[in-house]
Amino acid sequence: MTLKDEIIRGTAWDGGLRVFAARTTALVSELQRRQDTFPTATAALGRTATAAAMMGFMLKGQEKLTVQVKGDGPIGQIVVDANADGQVRGYVDHPHVHVPSNSQGKLDVAGVVGRTGQLHVTKDLGLKDPYRGSVPIISGEIAEDFTLYFAESEQTPSAVGLGVLVETDNSVLHAGGFIVQVMPGLPEERLVRLEQAISAMPHVTALLDQGETPEGVLRFLVGDDLTIHQTLEPVFQCYCSRERFERALITIGKRELRSLIDEDGQAETHCHFCNEKYLFDGEELEALYRLADRD
C-alpha cells in the first residue's frame, strides 16, 4: 500500500523543542516527472522541496515563501515555492545532471549543487516588504545549509535532516525529512541528549524504507514526550495559466510583440515550474498587441 504524503508539526520535551517531520515521496515523484530530473538532480530538488514544504507549514493564512539554492555546481539554480496550505512547486536549471556517487556510495548532491554559493529564503508575510534571509552554502548537501540558515537568519538553533532515495530507473522510492528547533531555555543536558540522538539516528530514508511514519521518525529523536498539533498533506501545485502568460506577453511591449508577429508568426511560452507550454498564434498575438498599444 502506498502511503500518503504527510507533514506533522508538534512540540516535545515540555515545549523545549518545536518539531516537524515529513514524508514527501509523492511530491518529489511529481517534481521528478515534470522536470525529468536525473537521480542526483532529483535528490537535490527533492531535499530542497521537502525543507520548503516544512517551512511552509510554519507559516499561516496566505503567507508563502520561495527558496533559492544558487551554488557553483552543474545543476545551476534550484527554486522552490511553498505556502501554508502545503502547496509546493519547484525546478532546477539543469535537470539532466548526474555525477558519480560520493565516497559513501550515495548520490553526490554536493557535487551537483556545488560547495560555494548562497541559500536565499524570501517570505511573503502579507507586509509591505517581504522578508529575505541569505546564508552561504557550507556543504551543498542541503540539510546542513538549511541548518545554518535557521541559526543565522532566524536565530533558531535547529537540526535538519533531509533525504531522497532514487531507484535505478529514476523513480523516487522514498523522500522525507525533519526539522527540530530548540526553544529558549532548553536545559543543557537535554541539548546534549538531542545531539546524541541525532548522531545515532539512521538516515531518514532508511527509516521510511522500514515503514516508519513521520511521527516515528521524530520519536527516534525525542522519544515518547512528543505532542502532535497538526498534520498536512503536501501537494504539487503550480499557478501558471494561459491568462498569466497573456499578461506577461503584454508587458514585453508592442515592439517585441510586433517582432514576434512579423518574424515568427506565433509564440510558445513555457512554465519553468510545471513544464506546461502555451502556444499563441498570430491572431492571438495581434489581439495582445492591440492591448499593449492601448496601455
Order of alpha helices (4+ residues) and beta strands (2+ residues): beta-beta-alpha-alpha-beta-beta-beta-alpha-beta-beta-alpha-beta-beta-alpha-alpha-alpha-beta-beta-alpha-alpha-beta-beta-alpha
